[in-house]
Amino acid sequence: QVQLVESGGGLVPDGGSLRLSCVDAGRTTEVYAMGWFRQAPGKEREFVAGINWSGRSTSYADSVKGRFTVSRDNANKTVYLQMNTLKSEDTAVYYCAGAQMNIVYVLPEDYQYWGQGTQVTVSS
């Protein structure tokens, strides 16, 4: 059973930083590639970043390249999203997602497991 739990969201000023965490609280390892998505009010859920099991393969949305970094600690079943130089347009609910395949997908329908989301608000 996979249970993804995000944390680390909050209110941050424009230009600030946050680090989101996503822990797999399940008893067994059933997810391999992990992704971060976000959804702003009135908008569709969009891909932000993803990472494969080894961490050697990562992918980022163009809007966050150079500002966000995805990483993982498999021993602790945790994936991180370090977000720097935050902008007001980064404001959204951020979700982590897990895939049973070790492929960094960019479409939400390719992920089987989802966390509950954590709110990130960037004040301008």
Phi, psi and chi 1 to 4 in degrees:
 res  aa     phi    psi   chi1   chi2   chi3   chi4
   1 GLN       -  131.2 -174.5   72.2   21.9      -
   2 VAL  -103.9  132.0  175.6      -      -      -
   3 GLN  -135.5  107.1 -177.0 -180.0    2.6      -
   4 LEU   -94.9  129.8  -57.4  178.5      -      -
   5 VAL  -128.8  118.0 -178.8      -      -      -
   6 GLU   -92.9  154.9  -59.0  103.1  -26.4      -
   7 SER  -155.3  168.0   61.6      -      -      -
   8 GLY   105.1   -4.9      -      -      -      -
   9 GLY   -71.5  170.7      -      -      -      -
  10 GLY   164.4 -167.0      -      -      -      -
  11 LEU  -101.5  128.3  175.6   64.3      -      -
  12 VAL  -140.3  145.7   62.5      -      -      -
  13 PRO   -74.1  159.7   25.6  -33.2      -      -
  14 ASP   -54.1  130.0 -169.9   55.9      -      -
  15 GLY    91.3   -5.4      -      -      -      -
  16 GLY   -81.7 -174.5      -      -      -      -
  17 SER  -132.3  153.3  -62.1      -      -      -
  18 LEU  -146.1  153.2  -82.2  176.4      -      -
  19 ARG  -124.3  120.3 -172.4  176.1   80.0  156.8
  20 LEU   -92.7  146.5  -55.2 -177.3      -      -
  21 SER  -124.6  149.5  -60.0      -      -      -
  22 CYS  -139.0  115.8  171.8      -      -      -
  23 VAL  -109.3  138.4   61.0      -      -      -
  24 ASP   -89.0  105.4  176.8    2.4      -      -
  25 ALA   -86.8    4.2      -      -      -      -
  26 GLY   -72.3  167.0      -      -      -      -
  27 ARG   -83.9  -27.4  -69.7 -171.6  172.5 -174.4
  28 THR  -120.5  163.2   60.6      -      -      -
  29 THR   -93.2  111.6  -61.1      -      -      -
  30 GLU  -122.9   -4.2  -61.5  178.8   34.9      -
  31 VAL  -115.4  146.9  -65.0      -      -      -
  32 TYR  -122.7  -69.0  -66.9   92.1      -      -
  33 ALA   -78.3  144.6      -      -      -      -
  34 MET  -125.6  146.2  -63.0  -68.3  -65.3      -
  35 GLY  -133.2  156.2      -      -      -      -
  36 TRP  -115.7  132.8  -74.4   95.9      -      -
  37 PHE  -126.1  165.3  -71.3   77.6      -      -
  38 ARG  -143.5  154.5   65.8 -173.1 -179.1 -173.0
  39 GLN  -140.9  118.3 -171.7  165.7   18.6      -
  40 ALA   -93.0  157.8      -      -      -      -
  41 PRO   -55.3  129.5  -26.0   35.3      -      -
  42 GLY    78.3    4.0      -      -      -      -
  43 LYS  -120.6  162.0  -65.9 -172.7  176.7 -178.7
  44 GLU   -78.4  158.8  -67.0 -171.6   -8.1      -
  45 ARG   -67.7  132.2 -168.7  168.0  -63.3 -170.6
  46 GLU  -126.4  149.6   65.0  173.2   -3.0      -
  47 PHE   -69.5  138.7  174.2   77.8      -      -
  48 VAL  -114.5  -53.4  175.1      -      -      -
  49 ALA  -160.0  158.1      -      -      -      -
  50 GLY  -150.5  160.2      -      -      -      -
  51 ILE  -149.0  142.0 -172.7  168.2      -      -
  52 ASN   -86.9 -176.7   72.8  -17.2      -      -
  53 TRP   -61.5  -45.1  173.4 -104.4      -      -
  54 SER   -76.6  -19.6   69.1      -      -      -
  55 GLY    88.8   -4.1      -      -      -      -
  56 ARG   -78.2  -20.4  -64.1 -168.0 -169.5   97.8
  57 SER  -116.0  121.3  177.1      -      -      -
  58 THR  -130.5  160.3   58.6      -      -      -
  59 SER  -145.0  145.6 -178.5      -      -      -
  60 TYR  -135.9  148.5  -63.1   91.1      -      -
  61 ALA   -69.4  147.9      -      -      -      -
  62 ASP   -57.1  -33.7  -72.2  -17.3      -      -
  63 SER   -68.9  -16.0   58.5      -      -      -
  64 VAL  -118.8   -4.6  -53.1      -      -      -
  65 LYS   -57.7  133.3  -80.7 -178.5 -178.2  175.6
  66 GLY    86.7  -12.3      -      -      -      -
  67 ARG  -114.2  -35.7  -59.4 -172.0  -62.2  122.8
  68 PHE  -108.5  147.7  -69.2   11.8      -      -
  69 THR  -135.5  127.7  -57.7      -      -      -
  70 VAL  -101.7  140.1   60.8      -      -      -
  71 SER  -150.0  170.7   60.5      -      -      -
  72 ARG  -148.9  154.8   66.5 -170.3  -60.4  163.3
  73 ASP  -127.5   95.9  174.9   -2.6      -      -
  74 ASN   -66.5  -31.5  -70.4  -23.9      -      -
  75 ALA   -60.8  -31.9      -      -      -      -
  76 ASN  -107.5   10.1  -69.6  -59.8      -      -
  77 LYS    51.8   45.1  -58.9  175.1   71.6  176.1
  78 THR  -128.7  139.3  -56.6      -      -      -
  79 VAL  -119.1  142.6  176.5      -      -      -
  80 TYR  -120.6  153.5  -57.7   97.2      -      -
  81 LEU  -132.1  104.6 -176.4   67.5      -      -
  82 GLN   -86.0  122.6  177.2   66.4   44.7      -
  83 MET  -118.1  116.7  -54.4 -174.7  -66.6      -
  84 ASN  -115.6  163.3  -61.8  -32.3      -      -
  85 THR    48.6   50.5  -40.5      -      -      -
  86 LEU   -66.6  146.5  -76.7  161.4      -      -
  87 LYS  -121.9  162.7  -52.8  173.2 -177.8  179.1
  88 SER   -59.7  -31.7   57.3      -      -      -
  89 GLU   -73.2   -5.6   50.5  -97.8   45.0      -
  90 ASP   -83.9   -7.3  -65.2  -42.6      -      -
  91 THR   -62.1  124.9  -65.7      -      -      -
  92 ALA  -178.7  171.9      -      -      -      -
  93 VAL   -88.7  127.8  177.0      -      -      -
  94 TYR  -102.7  133.1  -76.6   70.1      -      -
  95 TYR  -121.4  140.8  -60.3   89.0      -      -
  96 CYS  -100.3  152.5   71.4      -      -      -
  97 ALA  -140.0  147.1      -      -      -      -
  98 GLY  -121.1  140.4      -      -      -      -
  99 ALA  -116.2  144.1      -      -      -      -
 100 GLN   -75.7  -18.7  -67.0  173.6  -33.2      -
 101 MET   -98.7  151.7  -61.1  -65.2  -71.2      -
 102 ASN   -89.4   56.3 -167.2   24.4      -      -
 103 ILE  -129.5  133.7  -60.9  171.0      -      -
 104 VAL   -82.9   94.4 -179.1      -      -      -
 105 TYR   -80.4  155.0  -61.0  106.0      -      -
 106 VAL  -112.9   -6.8  -62.1      -      -      -
 107 LEU  -100.2  133.7  -63.6  177.2      -      -
 108 PRO   -61.3  -29.5   15.9  -26.8      -      -
 109 GLU   -70.4  -10.0   52.5  -97.5   38.1      -
 110 ASP   -89.0   -2.4  -70.4  -39.1      -      -
 111 TYR  -103.4  137.5  -71.2   84.1      -      -
 112 GLN   -95.7  -23.0  -69.8   76.3   41.4      -
 113 TYR  -127.5  142.5  -53.6  102.0      -      -
 114 TRP  -137.0  146.6  -69.7   84.9      -      -
 115 GLY   -84.8 -179.5      -      -      -      -
 116 GLN   -85.5  -13.8   81.1  -71.6   -9.0      -
 117 GLY    96.5  150.8      -      -      -      -
 118 THR  -137.3  135.5 -174.6      -      -      -
 119 GLN   -81.1  131.6  176.0   70.6   46.8      -
 120 VAL  -119.5  122.9  171.0      -      -      -
 121 THR  -124.1  122.7  -57.0      -      -      -
 122 VAL  -109.0  119.3 -176.9      -      -      -
 123 SER   -93.3  133.8   60.8      -      -      -
 124 SER   -94.7      -   56.6      -      -      -
